[in-house]
Every structure is written in structure tokens, then in C-alpha cells.
Amino acid sequence: MGFRDGVETMSVDGKRPRAFLPGLNATQRAQVEYYAIYPNLLLSLHPDYVMAHTMWPRAHDRTEIICEWHFHPDELARSDAQIDDAVEFWDVTNREDWWISEQSQAGIQSRVYQPGPYSEREALLWAFDDVILREATEDTEGTGRTGQEKRSNGEES
């Protein structure tokens, strides 16, 4: 994700009160990279901090999410260290996302639910679902065919 004009980091006001992380080139200083590391880690690389979300399923309808912010030690050692801007931004953003997820789960439990297409901005979700689908349809009986292929042929898997 690239920044728009005037935005320097992911924070409430878009301003960056910290130095860039060491070793970043000009392009990297204007980007945020998001990685989904299977099975439960989301890693966000910002030009001035790193954030990690780990998700721990606790029940079919409940997940514990741990958010961690990582700042360069030199920034944390400053007497005027500022990290609240990033934490506040992601606290608001995460709570909005979690509410949307809760509403989606409620809708998915409906008998009339039918999945729709992914938007172009949901590549990570599509990739995650693709991994789950592949694993759920692996050949568990040594037949050389996946569960999906068996179901397509009218066989039980």
C-alpha cells in the first residue's frame, strides 16, 4: 500500500513523529507491506514501525487476537518517544474490522447465506480461503483424487 500526498505513516493524523526504520530506500519509506503468514500471523511493515497480529481460535465463534507494535529501540529510548499515534490508529481500525467480522459471521450463520465474490482489495482473504480449501480437499484416502474431485463425480469423500 502506498501513501497518498501528505500521509507519512499509518496514524490518526498521518504524520510520522518517528524516524524511518533503518535501511529503507525512498520507495519503502512511502509504503506499508502486509503479509499473511499461515496459519495465524498477520505482519504489517510500516516505514517507522512493525505491527503483528496473532490470532488464536478459542471456539468456533471466538478468536483471541493479540496485537503487538514494534518500534526501533532508538525511538523507544528517546525521552519524548511517541508511539500512541500508531497504537490509537490501529485500536480504532481493529475495533471497526472486528465489528465487521462479527456481523459477517452472524450473516454467514443464516440459512439463506450465499457467498459473494471477493473485491479486488481482498487478495489476502482469497489466498487464505484458497489454502483452507486445498487442505480441506487433500487426498486423505490415497486415491490420487481430492475430496473436491470425488464430490464432483458424485462420490462420497
Beta strands, then each sheet from edge to edge (+ up, - down):
strand 1: 33-37
strand 2: 41-45
strand 3: 50-59
strand 4: 62-70
sheet 1: 1+ 2- 3+ 4-
end
